[in-house]
Amino acid sequence: MGVLDTALCLNWLQTPNDPQTPPPDLTTSPEFMPLARQVFANGQPVRQTIELAGAMHAHRLDLILTPMLGTAGETTGVFVGVLDLTETRRVEQARRESENQFRLMFDLATVGMAVIEPSTRRVLRVNQRLCRILGYEADELLGMSFLDLTYPEDRQHDRRRFRRAVLQLDTDYFTEKRYVRKDGTVVWALVNATFIRDPNGYPVRAVAAIIDITDRREAERRKDEFLAVLGHELRNPMAPIRHAVEILQALGVNGDPRVNWAIKVLDRQTAHMGRLLDDLLDVSRIVQGRIELETVELQVRELLQQAADGVRALMDEHRHRFVCRLPPSAWRVLGDPVRLSQILLNILVNAANYTPPRGEIRLESRIEGESVLIEVRDNGQGMTAEQLDSLFGLFTRGPHACDTASGGLGLGLAIARRLTELHGGSLDARSEGLGRGTELCLRLPILTGAPPSSLNKRLDAPAASPSGEKPQVLVVDDDPDVVDALAMLLEILGYPVAVARSGPEALELARQQCPRVALLDIGLPGMDGLEIARRLRAQYPDPECLKLVALTGLGHEEARERSLAAGFDEHLVKPLGRQALLALLESVEQ
């Protein structure tokens, strides 16, 4: 064996990863020397993997032993090629452990899980939770396309979202969508998918987590339905109250100061109730992203003037010094006039309520970069840094409102900020501390170009038609207080009025008197307002002959869509104020 000991030629085909660690001594392995003797004796090469203890850790070695031949063909030694597989084994073990962990988490996840082939969206793997969500067995889902499982009306949107995520135009695929279960029922799901990509960025797999949110969506639907009914039921009694106040104002009842005071209180408090109701219904739509803007070019000057006029009575009530500096007429923005007015009113009302009596509130504006900056400053209570952080949260109210009787639900500024963001602007607050006042800064992108049309036409009195005759108005509502108050207000304004309390009566009056405008409630018993509109529109297809206006307590988007589909020209929400009513009738007369 002495010859063999000196005739071993070791060649490490792969050295250990750590250059400071010396290669292990093969002669210490109980397997190595018998293999070497075997090769030396029979001259046949051998390949074998062995485990060998090293200085730092065990090594896994792949050995190739080949005889070394002399000139006469005799075996003179053994050539040993050594391939260190230690790191390869460690990586393989780590991979297997990772796969086992993934498999365990995948199978036991409390949410639905799926592995998807991105190009075809074919299902490669699912867990049992997803099978329960979709109502299929695992072997039924394998090979199916997630697009085929998607509710038909959601497919186009889903295809677009998925493609954007694949092309990395969006950072991820995160959406709410509907799937069709095996039994044909529909399930709402929240889907979040991430992509496994090759070195070139091409997606080779997608892993999706699917959460069943059907119960949540049903709860949201019921909440929306409740809010819609609540809004309708609260707006119905508010409408005749509002009309009654406007009738008293129009009649000029001013003989007794106490009567004037009562009219002002009714006017102010019904307006306040309307704002509270609007805020309550708006916040639900804002949270769900269901606010839609109707944008036009607007003069900033007119926006500020209208907002100032809207809060002047409140400022006088609190005995505040209210300073409004109007900008040049050339400053313009693109926005929804109703929503921008709502933003400014919410800010100004908040300032009035949180400033002690005889305070000072300033409404000013200036150009800053490519934006118009509208500032509302007060010398009121001021705010701490912690209060500023939570100022725009939902249902957030200051700790010490100076007028708790006219306080709100803590929604006004949250709604104002969200509406501002929808306009591409920002709303922020600053304060130097308690007792130092507060400043709210509203920024909106400014427009350049041709001047816009006026924010609104004059609403002081209706314009006369070319013939000098005012158009006849048909009012349809089953609530006697609502219909009588609105009819009386119209008569005071000089409009001929016909009144109906049911669908058949409305159709008969329309046939007999041919009104120019019909104000219809939606929630009528028997034949509802939608059916009346369909029949009237079939009889008078030209809106120039008959303008159909839905006047209802239902203000959500679905109600508006149903009204327009039934043939209504406009969908207005109760209570309809005198100025809005005059604007509507003026548009008809023109």
MARKE-686727 format. One record per residue (C-alpha): x, y, z. Coordinates in steps of 0.05 Angstrom, whole numbers, padded with zeros to 5 digits. Last residue first. Example, Ala and Ser with C-alpha at 12.3 -4.5 7.8 and 13.67 -1.06 7.14 Angstrom:
MARKE-686727
{X:00273	Y:-00021	Z:00143};
{X:00246	Y:-00090	Z:00156};
This chain:
MARKE-686727
{X:-01703	Y:01609	Z:-00451};
{X:-01767	Y:01595	Z:-00412};
{X:-01744	Y:01525	Z:-00394};
{X:-01677	Y:01549	Z:-00367};
{X:-01713	Y:01602	Z:-00326};
{X:-01757	Y:01548	Z:-00295};
{X:-01696	Y:01510	Z:-00270};
{X:-01660	Y:01572	Z:-00246};
{X:-01723	Y:01594	Z:-00209};
{X:-01728	Y:01527	Z:-00173};
{X:-01654	Y:01529	Z:-00155};
{X:-01664	Y:01599	Z:-00126};
{X:-01725	Y:01579	Z:-00087};
{X:-01694	Y:01517	Z:-00056};
{X:-01711	Y:01446	Z:-00078};
{X:-01717	Y:01404	Z:-00015};
{X:-01711	Y:01353	Z:-00043};
{X:-01662	Y:01325	Z:-00093};
{X:-01663	Y:01339	Z:-00168};
{X:-01659	Y:01289	Z:-00226};
{X:-01663	Y:01322	Z:-00294};
{X:-01689	Y:01306	Z:-00364};
{X:-01729	Y:01246	Z:-00340};
{X:-01741	Y:01191	Z:-00392};
{X:-01741	Y:01127	Z:-00351};
{X:-01667	Y:01117	Z:-00363};
{X:-01652	Y:01186	Z:-00335};
{X:-01691	Y:01169	Z:-00271};
{X:-01659	Y:01101	Z:-00263};
{X:-01589	Y:01132	Z:-00270};
{X:-01605	Y:01185	Z:-00218};
{X:-01631	Y:01132	Z:-00169};
{X:-01567	Y:01092	Z:-00179};
{X:-01525	Y:01154	Z:-00165};
{X:-01554	Y:01168	Z:-00097};
{X:-01601	Y:01227	Z:-00085};
{X:-01667	Y:01196	Z:-00067};
{X:-01710	Y:01250	Z:-00033};
{X:-01745	Y:01264	Z:-00098};
{X:-01760	Y:01316	Z:-00151};
{X:-01752	Y:01281	Z:-00218};
{X:-01758	Y:01334	Z:-00273};
{X:-01792	Y:01321	Z:-00339};
{X:-01789	Y:01379	Z:-00389};
{X:-01848	Y:01376	Z:-00437};
{X:-01851	Y:01405	Z:-00508};
{X:-01778	Y:01422	Z:-00515};
{X:-01763	Y:01355	Z:-00483};
{X:-01790	Y:01323	Z:-00548};
{X:-01818	Y:01252	Z:-00537};
{X:-01885	Y:01278	Z:-00510};
{X:-01932	Y:01217	Z:-00507};
{X:-01877	Y:01166	Z:-00499};
{X:-01843	Y:01214	Z:-00450};
{X:-01907	Y:01220	Z:-00411};
{X:-01914	Y:01145	Z:-00406};
{X:-01842	Y:01133	Z:-00385};
{X:-01844	Y:01191	Z:-00336};
{X:-01907	Y:01164	Z:-00303};
{X:-01873	Y:01096	Z:-00297};
{X:-01813	Y:01127	Z:-00263};
{X:-01856	Y:01169	Z:-00217};
{X:-01891	Y:01109	Z:-00188};
{X:-01958	Y:01079	Z:-00208};
{X:-01986	Y:01048	Z:-00145};
{X:-01958	Y:01090	Z:-00088};
{X:-01912	Y:01147	Z:-00108};
{X:-01838	Y:01143	Z:-00092};
{X:-01810	Y:01181	Z:-00151};
{X:-01839	Y:01251	Z:-00141};
{X:-01852	Y:01288	Z:-00206};
{X:-01841	Y:01361	Z:-00225};
{X:-01871	Y:01367	Z:-00295};
{X:-01854	Y:01428	Z:-00338};
{X:-01888	Y:01455	Z:-00401};
{X:-01957	Y:01432	Z:-00380};
{X:-02006	Y:01405	Z:-00433};
{X:-02071	Y:01421	Z:-00395};
{X:-02117	Y:01362	Z:-00410};
{X:-02069	Y:01306	Z:-00427};
{X:-02020	Y:01326	Z:-00371};
{X:-02078	Y:01330	Z:-00323};
{X:-02100	Y:01259	Z:-00342};
{X:-02030	Y:01231	Z:-00335};
{X:-02020	Y:01264	Z:-00267};
{X:-02087	Y:01237	Z:-00242};
{X:-02068	Y:01167	Z:-00264};
{X:-02001	Y:01172	Z:-00227};
{X:-02026	Y:01200	Z:-00162};
{X:-02028	Y:01265	Z:-00121};
{X:-02035	Y:01315	Z:-00178};
{X:-02029	Y:01391	Z:-00177};
{X:-02032	Y:01440	Z:-00235};
{X:-01995	Y:01506	Z:-00229};
{X:-01993	Y:01572	Z:-00266};
{X:-01928	Y:01608	Z:-00249};
{X:-01925	Y:01677	Z:-00218};
{X:-01873	Y:01668	Z:-00163};
{X:-01929	Y:01667	Z:-00112};
{X:-01962	Y:01612	Z:-00152};
{X:-01897	Y:01571	Z:-00152};
{X:-01891	Y:01578	Z:-00077};
{X:-01963	Y:01556	Z:-00067};
{X:-01953	Y:01495	Z:-00111};
{X:-01890	Y:01476	Z:-00073};
{X:-01925	Y:01482	Z:-00006};
{X:-01987	Y:01444	Z:-00029};
{X:-01948	Y:01387	Z:-00061};
{X:-01902	Y:01376	Z:-00001};
{X:-01956	Y:01384	Z:00052};
{X:-02004	Y:01338	Z:00015};
{X:-01952	Y:01282	Z:00007};
{X:-01972	Y:01241	Z:-00055};
{X:-01931	Y:01284	Z:-00102};
{X:-01940	Y:01309	Z:-00173};
{X:-01931	Y:01383	Z:-00191};
{X:-01948	Y:01403	Z:-00263};
{X:-01919	Y:01471	Z:-00282};
{X:-01948	Y:01519	Z:-00334};
{X:-01898	Y:01562	Z:-00370};
{X:-01896	Y:01637	Z:-00356};
{X:-01928	Y:01682	Z:-00407};
{X:-01891	Y:01743	Z:-00435};
{X:-01893	Y:01714	Z:-00505};
{X:-01818	Y:01714	Z:-00510};
{X:-01815	Y:01678	Z:-00442};
{X:-01804	Y:01721	Z:-00381};
{X:-01741	Y:01713	Z:-00341};
{X:-01749	Y:01687	Z:-00271};
{X:-01730	Y:01732	Z:-00213};
{X:-01668	Y:01742	Z:-00169};
{X:-01632	Y:01682	Z:-00196};
{X:-01583	Y:01716	Z:-00242};
{X:-01546	Y:01664	Z:-00282};
{X:-01495	Y:01620	Z:-00250};
{X:-01420	Y:01612	Z:-00251};
{X:-01414	Y:01659	Z:-00310};
{X:-01384	Y:01632	Z:-00374};
{X:-01311	Y:01621	Z:-00377};
{X:-01255	Y:01666	Z:-00402};
{X:-01211	Y:01639	Z:-00459};
{X:-01144	Y:01610	Z:-00440};
{X:-01108	Y:01593	Z:-00375};
{X:-01134	Y:01550	Z:-00319};
{X:-01112	Y:01546	Z:-00246};
{X:-01102	Y:01480	Z:-00210};
{X:-01136	Y:01485	Z:-00141};
{X:-01104	Y:01496	Z:-00073};
{X:-01145	Y:01505	Z:-00009};
{X:-01106	Y:01529	Z:00051};
{X:-01139	Y:01528	Z:00120};
{X:-01111	Y:01576	Z:00172};
{X:-01123	Y:01569	Z:00247};
{X:-01121	Y:01617	Z:00306};
{X:-01067	Y:01628	Z:00358};
{X:-01105	Y:01609	Z:00421};
{X:-01077	Y:01539	Z:00419};
{X:-01018	Y:01531	Z:00372};
{X:-00985	Y:01562	Z:00311};
{X:-01038	Y:01534	Z:00266};
{X:-01037	Y:01507	Z:00195};
{X:-01087	Y:01466	Z:00155};
{X:-01085	Y:01432	Z:00088};
{X:-01131	Y:01421	Z:00028};
{X:-01103	Y:01397	Z:-00038};
{X:-01122	Y:01400	Z:-00111};
{X:-01134	Y:01353	Z:-00169};
{X:-01210	Y:01364	Z:-00167};
{X:-01221	Y:01295	Z:-00136};
{X:-01169	Y:01316	Z:-00083};
{X:-01213	Y:01376	Z:-00065};
{X:-01274	Y:01331	Z:-00058};
{X:-01234	Y:01287	Z:-00010};
{X:-01210	Y:01348	Z:00030};
{X:-01280	Y:01378	Z:00036};
{X:-01311	Y:01312	Z:00056};
{X:-01262	Y:01305	Z:00114};
{X:-01272	Y:01378	Z:00131};
{X:-01348	Y:01371	Z:00137};
{X:-01352	Y:01303	Z:00170};
{X:-01348	Y:01317	Z:00244};
{X:-01423	Y:01308	Z:00252};
{X:-01439	Y:01382	Z:00254};
{X:-01440	Y:01438	Z:00304};
{X:-01496	Y:01489	Z:00305};
{X:-01516	Y:01477	Z:00377};
{X:-01444	Y:01465	Z:00397};
{X:-01426	Y:01538	Z:00382};
{X:-01356	Y:01553	Z:00406};
{X:-01336	Y:01482	Z:00391};
{X:-01290	Y:01457	Z:00446};
{X:-01258	Y:01389	Z:00432};
{X:-01257	Y:01397	Z:00356};
{X:-01297	Y:01345	Z:00319};
{X:-01272	Y:01286	Z:00279};
{X:-01326	Y:01241	Z:00249};
{X:-01281	Y:01223	Z:00191};
{X:-01210	Y:01248	Z:00195};
{X:-01189	Y:01315	Z:00166};
{X:-01168	Y:01347	Z:00232};
{X:-01132	Y:01285	Z:00259};
{X:-01060	Y:01310	Z:00248};
{X:-01079	Y:01382	Z:00263};
{X:-01105	Y:01361	Z:00332};
{X:-01039	Y:01328	Z:00348};
{X:-01000	Y:01389	Z:00327};
{X:-01043	Y:01432	Z:00373};
{X:-01098	Y:01476	Z:00346};
{X:-01122	Y:01548	Z:00345};
{X:-01181	Y:01573	Z:00386};
{X:-01201	Y:01630	Z:00341};
{X:-01165	Y:01685	Z:00303};
{X:-01189	Y:01659	Z:00236};
{X:-01158	Y:01649	Z:00168};
{X:-01189	Y:01620	Z:00105};
{X:-01140	Y:01617	Z:00047};
{X:-01153	Y:01603	Z:-00026};
{X:-01089	Y:01587	Z:-00065};
{X:-01097	Y:01587	Z:-00141};
{X:-01049	Y:01538	Z:-00171};
{X:-00995	Y:01537	Z:-00225};
{X:-00943	Y:01571	Z:-00180};
{X:-00980	Y:01606	Z:-00123};
{X:-01034	Y:01654	Z:-00145};
{X:-01071	Y:01689	Z:-00089};
{X:-01136	Y:01683	Z:-00049};
{X:-01170	Y:01713	Z:00012};
{X:-01226	Y:01696	Z:00060};
{X:-01214	Y:01726	Z:00129};
{X:-01248	Y:01710	Z:00194};
{X:-01245	Y:01756	Z:00255};
{X:-01275	Y:01741	Z:00322};
{X:-01334	Y:01777	Z:00355};
{X:-01359	Y:01711	Z:00385};
{X:-01306	Y:01657	Z:00395};
{X:-01280	Y:01622	Z:00332};
{X:-01294	Y:01547	Z:00324};
{X:-01364	Y:01553	Z:00295};
{X:-01346	Y:01607	Z:00245};
{X:-01284	Y:01572	Z:00220};
{X:-01322	Y:01507	Z:00210};
{X:-01376	Y:01544	Z:00172};
{X:-01322	Y:01575	Z:00127};
{X:-01289	Y:01509	Z:00111};
{X:-01354	Y:01471	Z:00098};
{X:-01379	Y:01529	Z:00056};
{X:-01316	Y:01530	Z:00013};
{X:-01319	Y:01455	Z:00000};
{X:-01394	Y:01455	Z:-00015};
{X:-01385	Y:01513	Z:-00064};
{X:-01331	Y:01471	Z:-00099};
{X:-01379	Y:01412	Z:-00100};
{X:-01437	Y:01450	Z:-00131};
{X:-01393	Y:01486	Z:-00181};
{X:-01359	Y:01422	Z:-00205};
{X:-01290	Y:01443	Z:-00226};
{X:-01241	Y:01473	Z:-00275};
{X:-01210	Y:01536	Z:-00247};
{X:-01208	Y:01609	Z:-00268};
{X:-01174	Y:01674	Z:-00248};
{X:-01191	Y:01728	Z:-00299};
{X:-01244	Y:01759	Z:-00255};
{X:-01191	Y:01788	Z:-00209};
{X:-01193	Y:01763	Z:-00136};
{X:-01245	Y:01779	Z:-00083};
{X:-01223	Y:01799	Z:-00013};
{X:-01274	Y:01774	Z:00038};
{X:-01269	Y:01800	Z:00109};
{X:-01318	Y:01774	Z:00162};
{X:-01317	Y:01809	Z:00229};
{X:-01355	Y:01758	Z:00271};
{X:-01419	Y:01774	Z:00308};
{X:-01435	Y:01700	Z:00314};
{X:-01503	Y:01712	Z:00281};
{X:-01470	Y:01759	Z:00231};
{X:-01421	Y:01705	Z:00210};
{X:-01479	Y:01656	Z:00201};
{X:-01517	Y:01707	Z:00159};
{X:-01455	Y:01719	Z:00116};
{X:-01444	Y:01645	Z:00104};
{X:-01476	Y:01636	Z:00036};
{X:-01459	Y:01705	Z:00011};
{X:-01385	Y:01691	Z:00024};
{X:-01390	Y:01624	Z:-00013};
{X:-01423	Y:01658	Z:-00073};
{X:-01371	Y:01713	Z:-00075};
{X:-01315	Y:01663	Z:-00069};
{X:-01340	Y:01621	Z:-00127};
{X:-01355	Y:01683	Z:-00168};
{X:-01284	Y:01708	Z:-00160};
{X:-01254	Y:01640	Z:-00175};
{X:-01289	Y:01642	Z:-00243};
{X:-01310	Y:01573	Z:-00266};
{X:-01296	Y:01527	Z:-00324};
{X:-01341	Y:01466	Z:-00321};
{X:-01338	Y:01400	Z:-00285};
{X:-01394	Y:01351	Z:-00268};
{X:-01359	Y:01310	Z:-00215};
{X:-01377	Y:01238	Z:-00196};
{X:-01374	Y:01213	Z:-00124};
{X:-01376	Y:01137	Z:-00120};
{X:-01307	Y:01125	Z:-00090};
{X:-01335	Y:01079	Z:-00036};
{X:-01313	Y:01125	Z:00021};
{X:-01338	Y:01185	Z:-00018};
{X:-01408	Y:01155	Z:-00029};
{X:-01416	Y:01139	Z:00045};
{X:-01390	Y:01207	Z:00065};
{X:-01439	Y:01243	Z:00019};
{X:-01501	Y:01215	Z:00053};
{X:-01481	Y:01241	Z:00122};
{X:-01454	Y:01306	Z:00094};
{X:-01518	Y:01319	Z:00055};
{X:-01561	Y:01306	Z:00116};
{X:-01520	Y:01353	Z:00159};
{X:-01522	Y:01406	Z:00105};
{X:-01598	Y:01400	Z:00098};
{X:-01607	Y:01405	Z:00173};
{X:-01565	Y:01469	Z:00173};
{X:-01608	Y:01499	Z:00117};
{X:-01670	Y:01480	Z:00156};
{X:-01639	Y:01514	Z:00217};
{X:-01622	Y:01579	Z:00182};
{X:-01689	Y:01588	Z:00147};
{X:-01729	Y:01568	Z:00208};
{X:-01689	Y:01616	Z:00252};
{X:-01696	Y:01672	Z:00201};
{X:-01771	Y:01662	Z:00196};
{X:-01777	Y:01662	Z:00272};
{X:-01738	Y:01727	Z:00278};
{X:-01782	Y:01760	Z:00225};
{X:-01844	Y:01737	Z:00263};
{X:-01816	Y:01765	Z:00328};
{X:-01801	Y:01831	Z:00294};
{X:-01876	Y:01837	Z:00276};
{X:-01897	Y:01870	Z:00211};
{X:-01847	Y:01835	Z:00167};
{X:-01885	Y:01784	Z:00126};
{X:-01854	Y:01798	Z:00058};
{X:-01897	Y:01749	Z:00019};
{X:-01833	Y:01720	Z:-00012};
{X:-01802	Y:01708	Z:00056};
{X:-01864	Y:01674	Z:00082};
{X:-01868	Y:01631	Z:00020};
{X:-01794	Y:01615	Z:00027};
{X:-01805	Y:01591	Z:00098};
{X:-01864	Y:01548	Z:00075};
{X:-01821	Y:01519	Z:00019};
{X:-01767	Y:01498	Z:00068};
{X:-01818	Y:01466	Z:00115};
{X:-01852	Y:01433	Z:00056};
{X:-01785	Y:01402	Z:00033};
{X:-01758	Y:01383	Z:00101};
{X:-01814	Y:01332	Z:00112};
{X:-01793	Y:01294	Z:00048};
{X:-01719	Y:01304	Z:00059};
{X:-01717	Y:01261	Z:00121};
{X:-01754	Y:01202	Z:00091};
{X:-01714	Y:01204	Z:00026};
{X:-01648	Y:01211	Z:00062};
{X:-01665	Y:01153	Z:00109};
{X:-01688	Y:01111	Z:00050};
{X:-01622	Y:01124	Z:00014};
{X:-01582	Y:01114	Z:00077};
{X:-01617	Y:01047	Z:00089};
{X:-01605	Y:01025	Z:00018};
{X:-01532	Y:01045	Z:00022};
{X:-01526	Y:01007	Z:00088};
{X:-01561	Y:00946	Z:00057};
{X:-01513	Y:00948	Z:-00002};
{X:-01453	Y:00956	Z:00044};
{X:-01476	Y:00896	Z:00085};
{X:-01484	Y:00856	Z:00020};
{X:-01414	Y:00877	Z:00000};
{X:-01387	Y:00855	Z:00066};
{X:-01423	Y:00788	Z:00063};
{X:-01397	Y:00776	Z:-00008};
{X:-01326	Y:00793	Z:00012};
{X:-01294	Y:00725	Z:-00002};
{X:-01219	Y:00735	Z:-00001};
{X:-01175	Y:00713	Z:-00059};
{X:-01099	Y:00712	Z:-00054};
{X:-01064	Y:00705	Z:-00121};
{X:-00996	Y:00678	Z:-00141};
{X:-00976	Y:00693	Z:-00212};
{X:-00923	Y:00653	Z:-00250};
{X:-00874	Y:00663	Z:-00307};
{X:-00878	Y:00739	Z:-00312};
{X:-00823	Y:00767	Z:-00358};
{X:-00777	Y:00814	Z:-00321};
{X:-00714	Y:00793	Z:-00359};
{X:-00687	Y:00755	Z:-00299};
{X:-00752	Y:00714	Z:-00296};
{X:-00813	Y:00741	Z:-00260};
{X:-00858	Y:00716	Z:-00204};
{X:-00920	Y:00760	Z:-00202};
{X:-00964	Y:00783	Z:-00145};
{X:-01039	Y:00779	Z:-00142};
{X:-01090	Y:00810	Z:-00094};
{X:-01163	Y:00794	Z:-00105};
{X:-01222	Y:00817	Z:-00061};
{X:-01281	Y:00773	Z:-00079};
{X:-01355	Y:00780	Z:-00091};
{X:-01392	Y:00714	Z:-00103};
{X:-01445	Y:00702	Z:-00155};
{X:-01490	Y:00641	Z:-00158};
{X:-01488	Y:00595	Z:-00218};
{X:-01479	Y:00530	Z:-00180};
{X:-01406	Y:00526	Z:-00201};
{X:-01393	Y:00596	Z:-00174};
{X:-01391	Y:00657	Z:-00218};
{X:-01337	Y:00706	Z:-00195};
{X:-01345	Y:00781	Z:-00180};
{X:-01292	Y:00833	Z:-00173};
{X:-01254	Y:00876	Z:-00123};
{X:-01184	Y:00893	Z:-00145};
{X:-01110	Y:00890	Z:-00131};
{X:-01061	Y:00871	Z:-00186};
{X:-00995	Y:00903	Z:-00170};
{X:-00947	Y:00960	Z:-00184};
{X:-00987	Y:00982	Z:-00245};
{X:-00956	Y:00993	Z:-00313};
{X:-00915	Y:00930	Z:-00297};
{X:-00935	Y:00898	Z:-00363};
{X:-00967	Y:00841	Z:-00324};
{X:-01002	Y:00890	Z:-00277};
{X:-01030	Y:00930	Z:-00336};
{X:-01054	Y:00866	Z:-00367};
{X:-01090	Y:00844	Z:-00304};
{X:-01126	Y:00911	Z:-00298};
{X:-01149	Y:00910	Z:-00370};
{X:-01174	Y:00838	Z:-00367};
{X:-01211	Y:00854	Z:-00302};
{X:-01246	Y:00914	Z:-00333};
{X:-01267	Y:00874	Z:-00393};
{X:-01287	Y:00814	Z:-00351};
{X:-01330	Y:00848	Z:-00298};
{X:-01397	Y:00844	Z:-00335};
{X:-01386	Y:00770	Z:-00350};
{X:-01373	Y:00750	Z:-00277};
{X:-01303	Y:00720	Z:-00275};
{X:-01295	Y:00644	Z:-00276};
{X:-01277	Y:00645	Z:-00350};
{X:-01225	Y:00699	Z:-00336};
{X:-01195	Y:00654	Z:-00282};
{X:-01182	Y:00603	Z:-00337};
{X:-01193	Y:00530	Z:-00321};
{X:-01133	Y:00482	Z:-00324};
{X:-01141	Y:00460	Z:-00252};
{X:-01208	Y:00483	Z:-00226};
{X:-01243	Y:00416	Z:-00234};
{X:-01185	Y:00378	Z:-00201};
{X:-01192	Y:00423	Z:-00140};
{X:-01266	Y:00412	Z:-00132};
{X:-01311	Y:00471	Z:-00148};
{X:-01357	Y:00515	Z:-00106};
{X:-01319	Y:00580	Z:-00118};
{X:-01307	Y:00599	Z:-00045};
{X:-01301	Y:00527	Z:-00022};
{X:-01250	Y:00510	Z:-00075};
{X:-01212	Y:00574	Z:-00056};
{X:-01208	Y:00549	Z:00016};
{X:-01184	Y:00481	Z:-00008};
{X:-01122	Y:00508	Z:-00040};
{X:-01109	Y:00519	Z:-00114};
{X:-01055	Y:00501	Z:-00165};
{X:-01042	Y:00512	Z:-00239};
{X:-01103	Y:00554	Z:-00258};
{X:-01098	Y:00581	Z:-00328};
{X:-01090	Y:00657	Z:-00335};
{X:-01067	Y:00645	Z:-00407};
{X:-01004	Y:00688	Z:-00406};
{X:-01000	Y:00692	Z:-00330};
{X:-00999	Y:00618	Z:-00311};
{X:-01035	Y:00620	Z:-00245};
{X:-01021	Y:00595	Z:-00174};
{X:-01083	Y:00601	Z:-00130};
{X:-01099	Y:00617	Z:-00058};
{X:-01167	Y:00627	Z:-00024};
{X:-01160	Y:00657	Z:00046};
{X:-01152	Y:00620	Z:00112};
{X:-01085	Y:00593	Z:00087};
{X:-01072	Y:00520	Z:00104};
{X:-01055	Y:00496	Z:00034};
{X:-01014	Y:00556	Z:00013};
{X:-00979	Y:00562	Z:00081};
{X:-00959	Y:00489	Z:00080};
{X:-00940	Y:00489	Z:00006};
{X:-00899	Y:00553	Z:00017};
{X:-00864	Y:00522	Z:00077};
{X:-00850	Y:00458	Z:00039};
{X:-00824	Y:00497	Z:-00021};
{X:-00779	Y:00539	Z:00024};
{X:-00753	Y:00476	Z:00058};
{X:-00741	Y:00444	Z:-00009};
{X:-00704	Y:00506	Z:-00034};
{X:-00662	Y:00510	Z:00030};
{X:-00644	Y:00436	Z:00022};
{X:-00625	Y:00448	Z:-00051};
{X:-00583	Y:00508	Z:-00032};
{X:-00547	Y:00469	Z:00022};
{X:-00536	Y:00410	Z:-00025};
{X:-00506	Y:00454	Z:-00078};
{X:-00462	Y:00486	Z:-00024};
{X:-00436	Y:00419	Z:-00001};
{X:-00428	Y:00388	Z:-00071};
{X:-00352	Y:00392	Z:-00071};
{X:-00328	Y:00358	Z:-00135};
{X:-00265	Y:00316	Z:-00125};
{X:-00226	Y:00283	Z:-00182};
{X:-00179	Y:00228	Z:-00157};
{X:-00125	Y:00200	Z:-00202};
{X:-00100	Y:00133	Z:-00178};
{X:-00030	Y:00105	Z:-00186};
{X:00018	Y:00063	Z:-00228};
{X:-00031	Y:00016	Z:-00260};
{X:00005	Y:-00022	Z:-00314};
{X:-00004	Y:-00006	Z:-00387};
{X:00070	Y:-00014	Z:-00403};
{X:00082	Y:00060	Z:-00405};
{X:00047	Y:00070	Z:-00338};
{X:-00028	Y:00079	Z:-00326};
{X:-00063	Y:00123	Z:-00275};
{X:-00129	Y:00091	Z:-00254};
{X:-00190	Y:00137	Z:-00247};
{X:-00228	Y:00155	Z:-00183};
{X:-00285	Y:00205	Z:-00191};
{X:-00310	Y:00230	Z:-00124};
{X:-00371	Y:00273	Z:-00110};
{X:-00363	Y:00304	Z:-00041};
{X:-00413	Y:00324	Z:00012};
{X:-00376	Y:00362	Z:00065};
{X:-00393	Y:00367	Z:00139};
{X:-00380	Y:00433	Z:00173};
{X:-00325	Y:00478	Z:00200};
{X:-00262	Y:00435	Z:00201};
{X:-00292	Y:00382	Z:00156};
{X:-00328	Y:00315	Z:00166};
{X:-00336	Y:00275	Z:00102};
{X:-00398	Y:00249	Z:00068};
{X:-00387	Y:00208	Z:00005};
{X:-00411	Y:00208	Z:-00067};
{X:-00383	Y:00155	Z:-00114};
{X:-00352	Y:00147	Z:-00183};
{X:-00306	Y:00089	Z:-00199};
{X:-00255	Y:00077	Z:-00254};
{X:-00232	Y:00005	Z:-00267};
{X:-00157	Y:-00014	Z:-00261};
{X:-00172	Y:-00075	Z:-00219};
{X:-00123	Y:-00065	Z:-00161};
{X:-00112	Y:00010	Z:-00162};
{X:-00187	Y:00022	Z:-00171};
{X:-00204	Y:-00023	Z:-00112};
{X:-00148	Y:00006	Z:-00069};
{X:-00175	Y:00076	Z:-00082};
{X:-00246	Y:00054	Z:-00064};
{X:-00221	Y:00022	Z:00001};
{X:-00183	Y:00086	Z:00017};
{X:-00243	Y:00132	Z:00009};
{X:-00298	Y:00099	Z:00049};
{X:-00268	Y:00104	Z:00119};
{X:-00256	Y:00179	Z:00105};
{X:-00194	Y:00207	Z:00139};
{X:-00154	Y:00198	Z:00075};
{X:-00199	Y:00249	Z:00042};
{X:-00170	Y:00306	Z:00083};
{X:-00219	Y:00363	Z:00077};
{X:-00201	Y:00423	Z:00034};
{X:-00175	Y:00482	Z:00075};
{X:-00225	Y:00536	Z:00096};
{X:-00199	Y:00606	Z:00083};
{X:-00224	Y:00604	Z:00011};
{X:-00295	Y:00594	Z:00036};
{X:-00335	Y:00568	Z:-00022};
{X:-00301	Y:00500	Z:-00020};
{X:-00260	Y:00484	Z:-00082};
{X:-00292	Y:00454	Z:-00143};
{X:-00256	Y:00405	Z:-00188};
{X:-00209	Y:00390	Z:-00131};
{X:-00153	Y:00347	Z:-00162};
{X:-00120	Y:00295	Z:-00118};
{X:-00065	Y:00250	Z:-00147};
{X:-00054	Y:00188	Z:-00104};
{X:00010	Y:00152	Z:-00123};
{X:00048	Y:00161	Z:-00058};
{X:-00002	Y:00124	Z:-00014};
{X:-00014	Y:00074	Z:-00069};
{X:00059	Y:00052	Z:-00071};
{X:00060	Y:00045	Z:00005};
{X:00000	Y:00000	Z:00000};
